[in-house]
């Protein structure tokens, strides 16, 4: 991030980082909430795999290495059901 981007208010930095996560081909995540407070960035939301969760951190570390990342993103189990669902 450039010095000018670092001087932006936290909500602008959060919006920039959200845009990066949405536009980067490795993540392409729209539903991740990004909050910037001081020298920290907090991520929350839900992704389909552990690998995708880890990729969020890698992408942010590349674009904002000066920020400490707190990743509270949950991994949802989006696989096929284990068994048969019984409706009554």
N, C-alpha and C positions, 0 to 999 in steps of 0.2 A: 504494500500500500504506500502511496506517496505521502510526503509530509503534509500536503494539503488535506488529503483524505483523513489522516490521523487527527487533524485539528477540527474535524467536523463534530457536531454534537453527537452524543451516543446513539440517538434514534436514527440519524443519518448513516452512521457506521453500521448499525444493525441492519438497516435496509440494504446497504451495499453488500454486506456479507450474505444476506438472504438471497439477493439477486445472484451472487456468485454460486451459491449452492444450487440454485434453480437452473442456471445456465451451463454449469460445468457438466460435461458428458459423463464423468465418473459418478456424479451424485444425482443430478436432475431431480432434486427433491423440492417440492413446493410446500409441503406441510410441516416444515421444520421451523419452529419459533426460535429466533435469535435475539438475545438481549445482551447489550454491551453495558458494563458497569465498571468504570475505572479501567484497569488493565486486564479485565476479565471478560470473556464471552461465554454466555450460558446457552446451551442448546437444549431444546425439549421438543417432543413430538413422538412420532412412531414411524419405523421403517420395517421393511420385510425381512432383512437379514442382518446378521452380526457384521458381515463384511461391509455392507452399506453404512452401518453405524460408524465403523472404523474409518471408512473413506471420508465421511463428513469431517472428521478431525484432521485427516491428512490435507484435504483441500483448504480448510481454514488455516492450518499451520503454514501453508505455502503463501497464502494471500495476506495473512496478518500474523507474522511470526512473533510480534511484540506482545500479543495477547495470550493470556493463560486460558485454556479451553476447559470448560466444565460440561461434559457430555452426559445429559440426563435423558437421552433419546432411548425409548423402549423399542424392543424388537417384538413384532407381532408374529404369531404363528399363523401363516397364511397357506398352509398345506392342505392336502385333502383330509377329510374327516377320517378318524380311526375306524369307525364302525358305522353301522346303520342307525339312522335317526328314526325313532319311533314316535309317530304322531298319534294323539288320542283325541 
